[in-house]
Amino acid sequence: MTMLALAGCSRQGEIDQTGGIVAVRSACPTAAIPAMTGDITLFNPAGSTDAAAIDVVAEITNLRSTCSEAGDQFYTEATFDVHATRTDASAAREVTLPYYSTVVRGGTSVIAKRIGQVTLSFAPGQTRASASASAASYVDRDAATLPEDMLRRIRANRKAGDVDAATDPFSEPDVRAALQRTSFELLVGFNLTQDQFRYNATR
């Protein structure tokens, strides 16, 4: 964890001895599910989008992540559950769904992408099934760490009456740019076709 204020043993949100607010920034990628990729709908027949043709509906939920900061790379592992329902429960059935995991830098730049699969097994007579899956990422420590000169600017004590006392360092363009460059996300979602994505976006 990189401390963004001189905090001693203070915790996030507390006021330190200089009167500043303690902020804690983790260099580990945060895990999230992008909008409109957390669920998927299969139709039968496949080309239809009518409600009466809905075959299987699944969603990603319970996304959790852990991070190891040892060594020269940050290793993040995300685990999640997939819950699905089907309309025809007459027989046993397995449904395999593709999902993706991407590492995104600065909110816009994709630096890695992987495709995985999760298989759901429906028992005869059952309309619901669940399965678990995981994704992982490696991020170089140097790429995710703010430069020392930037940290010194953020941590600098500011006294009443100083020219920069009322200036929030996070409002400065170069500080915001540095924070963006060193911010990473591990994004997980279903690997949708264009038609499936369009359906999620317009339903």
C-alpha positions as CSV (number, residue, x, y, z in Angstrom):
1,M,0.0,0.0,0.0
2,T,1.3,3.4,-0.9
3,M,0.6,6.1,1.7
4,L,-0.5,9.4,0.2
5,A,-0.1,11.3,3.5
6,L,2.3,11.0,6.5
7,A,0.2,8.9,8.6
8,G,2.2,6.9,11.1
9,C,-0.2,4.2,12.3
10,S,-3.3,6.1,11.2
11,R,-6.0,4.5,9.2
12,Q,-7.7,5.7,6.0
13,G,-10.1,8.7,6.7
14,E,-8.4,9.7,9.9
15,I,-6.8,13.2,10.5
16,D,-3.1,13.0,10.9
17,Q,-0.9,15.2,13.1
18,T,-0.5,17.8,10.4
19,G,-4.2,18.3,10.0
20,G,-4.4,16.4,6.7
21,I,-6.6,13.5,5.8
22,V,-5.0,10.1,5.5
23,A,-5.6,8.5,2.1
24,V,-4.5,5.0,1.2
25,R,-3.9,3.9,-2.4
26,S,-3.3,0.3,-3.3
27,A,-1.1,-0.4,-6.3
28,C,-2.9,-3.7,-6.8
29,P,-5.4,-3.8,-9.7
30,T,-9.0,-3.5,-8.7
31,A,-11.4,-6.1,-10.0
32,A,-14.7,-5.1,-11.6
33,I,-17.4,-6.2,-14.1
34,P,-17.8,-3.8,-16.9
35,A,-21.3,-2.5,-17.7
36,M,-23.4,-4.7,-20.0
37,T,-21.0,-7.7,-19.9
38,G,-22.1,-9.2,-16.5
39,D,-24.9,-11.2,-18.0
40,I,-25.7,-13.2,-21.1
41,T,-28.8,-14.5,-22.8
42,L,-29.0,-17.5,-25.1
43,F,-32.0,-17.9,-27.5
44,N,-33.5,-20.9,-29.2
45,P,-33.6,-20.5,-32.1
46,A,-30.3,-18.6,-31.9
47,G,-31.2,-15.8,-34.3
48,S,-34.3,-14.7,-32.3
49,T,-34.5,-12.1,-29.6
50,D,-38.1,-12.7,-28.6
51,A,-38.9,-13.3,-25.0
52,A,-40.6,-16.5,-25.9
53,A,-37.3,-17.8,-27.4
54,I,-35.2,-17.2,-24.3
55,D,-33.3,-20.4,-23.6
56,V,-30.6,-19.7,-20.9
57,V,-29.9,-16.6,-18.9
58,A,-26.7,-16.3,-16.8
59,E,-25.0,-13.6,-14.7
60,I,-21.6,-13.1,-13.1
61,T,-21.8,-12.3,-9.4
62,N,-19.8,-12.4,-6.1
63,L,-16.6,-11.1,-7.7
64,R,-13.8,-11.2,-5.2
65,S,-10.1,-10.5,-5.6
66,T,-6.9,-11.1,-3.7
67,C,-3.5,-9.5,-4.4
68,S,0.1,-10.6,-3.7
69,E,2.6,-7.7,-3.6
70,A,5.7,-9.8,-3.2
71,G,8.5,-9.5,-5.8
72,D,8.7,-7.3,-8.9
73,Q,5.1,-8.0,-9.9
74,F,1.6,-7.7,-8.4
75,Y,-0.4,-10.9,-8.8
76,T,-4.1,-10.4,-8.6
77,E,-6.6,-13.3,-8.7
78,A,-10.3,-12.8,-9.0
79,T,-12.9,-15.4,-8.4
80,F,-16.5,-15.2,-9.2
81,D,-19.7,-17.2,-9.5
82,V,-22.0,-17.7,-12.4
83,H,-25.7,-18.3,-11.8
84,A,-27.9,-19.5,-14.7
85,T,-31.5,-20.4,-15.3
86,R,-33.0,-22.2,-18.2
87,T,-36.6,-22.5,-19.6
88,D,-36.5,-26.2,-20.6
89,A,-35.7,-28.4,-17.6
90,S,-36.8,-31.7,-19.2
91,A,-33.4,-33.3,-19.3
92,A,-29.8,-33.0,-18.0
93,R,-27.8,-30.4,-19.8
94,E,-24.4,-28.8,-19.8
95,V,-24.0,-25.2,-21.0
96,T,-20.5,-23.7,-21.6
97,L,-20.2,-20.0,-21.6
98,P,-17.1,-17.9,-22.6
99,Y,-15.8,-15.1,-20.4
100,Y,-12.9,-12.7,-20.7
101,S,-10.5,-11.1,-18.3
102,T,-8.5,-8.0,-19.3
103,V,-6.0,-5.8,-17.6
104,V,-6.7,-2.1,-18.3
105,R,-4.3,0.7,-17.5
106,G,-5.5,4.2,-16.9
107,G,-9.1,3.3,-17.6
108,T,-8.6,3.0,-21.4
109,S,-5.6,1.0,-22.4
110,V,-5.9,-2.8,-22.6
111,I,-2.5,-4.4,-21.9
112,A,-3.6,-8.0,-21.7
113,K,-6.7,-10.1,-22.4
114,R,-7.5,-13.8,-21.9
115,I,-10.6,-15.9,-22.8
116,G,-11.8,-18.6,-20.5
117,Q,-14.8,-20.9,-20.2
118,V,-17.2,-21.8,-17.4
119,T,-19.5,-24.9,-17.7
120,L,-22.8,-25.1,-15.9
121,S,-24.5,-28.5,-15.3
122,F,-28.2,-28.6,-15.1
123,A,-29.7,-31.7,-13.4
124,P,-32.9,-33.3,-14.9
125,G,-35.9,-31.2,-13.8
126,Q,-33.8,-28.4,-12.5
127,T,-34.0,-24.9,-13.9
128,R,-31.0,-23.4,-12.0
129,A,-27.3,-24.1,-12.0
130,S,-24.2,-22.5,-10.7
131,A,-20.5,-22.7,-11.2
132,S,-17.3,-20.8,-10.1
133,A,-14.5,-19.5,-12.2
134,S,-11.4,-17.4,-11.8
135,A,-9.1,-14.9,-13.6
136,A,-5.7,-13.6,-12.8
137,S,-3.3,-10.8,-13.8
138,Y,0.3,-9.7,-13.4
139,V,1.3,-6.1,-13.2
140,D,4.9,-4.8,-13.0
141,R,5.5,-3.1,-9.7
142,D,7.4,-0.2,-11.3
143,A,4.5,0.5,-13.7
144,A,2.0,0.6,-10.8
145,T,4.1,2.7,-8.4
146,L,4.1,6.5,-8.3
147,P,7.5,8.1,-8.8
148,E,9.2,9.3,-5.6
149,D,9.1,13.0,-6.6
150,M,5.3,12.7,-7.1
151,L,4.9,11.1,-3.8
152,R,6.9,13.8,-2.1
153,R,4.6,16.5,-3.6
154,I,1.5,14.6,-2.5
155,R,2.9,14.0,1.0
156,A,4.3,17.5,1.6
157,N,3.1,19.2,4.8
158,R,1.2,22.4,4.0
159,K,0.9,25.1,6.7
160,A,-1.8,27.8,6.9
161,G,-0.6,30.9,5.1
162,D,1.6,29.0,2.6
163,V,1.0,29.7,-1.1
164,D,0.0,26.1,-1.7
165,A,-1.9,25.5,1.5
166,A,-5.3,25.6,-0.2
167,T,-4.1,23.7,-3.3
168,D,-5.2,20.1,-3.5
169,P,-2.3,18.2,-5.1
170,F,-4.7,15.8,-6.7
171,S,-6.2,18.7,-8.7
172,E,-2.9,19.3,-10.5
173,P,-2.9,17.9,-14.1
174,D,0.5,16.1,-13.9
175,V,-0.5,14.5,-10.6
176,R,-3.8,13.3,-12.0
177,A,-1.9,12.0,-15.1
178,A,0.6,10.1,-13.0
179,L,-2.2,8.5,-10.9
180,Q,-3.9,7.5,-14.1
181,R,-0.8,5.9,-15.6
182,T,-0.2,3.9,-12.4
183,S,-3.8,2.7,-12.0
184,F,-4.7,-0.8,-13.2
185,E,-8.0,-2.8,-13.3
186,L,-8.7,-6.4,-13.8
187,L,-12.0,-6.5,-15.7
188,V,-14.1,-9.7,-16.0
189,G,-17.2,-10.3,-18.1
190,F,-18.9,-12.6,-20.5
191,N,-17.2,-12.7,-24.0
192,L,-20.3,-11.5,-25.8
193,T,-20.9,-11.5,-29.6
194,Q,-21.9,-8.2,-31.1
195,D,-25.6,-9.4,-31.2
196,Q,-25.4,-10.4,-27.5
197,F,-23.9,-7.1,-26.5
198,R,-26.4,-5.2,-28.5
199,Y,-29.2,-7.1,-26.8
200,N,-27.8,-6.2,-23.4
201,A,-27.5,-2.6,-24.4
202,T,-31.0,-2.2,-25.8
203,R,-33.3,-4.4,-23.8
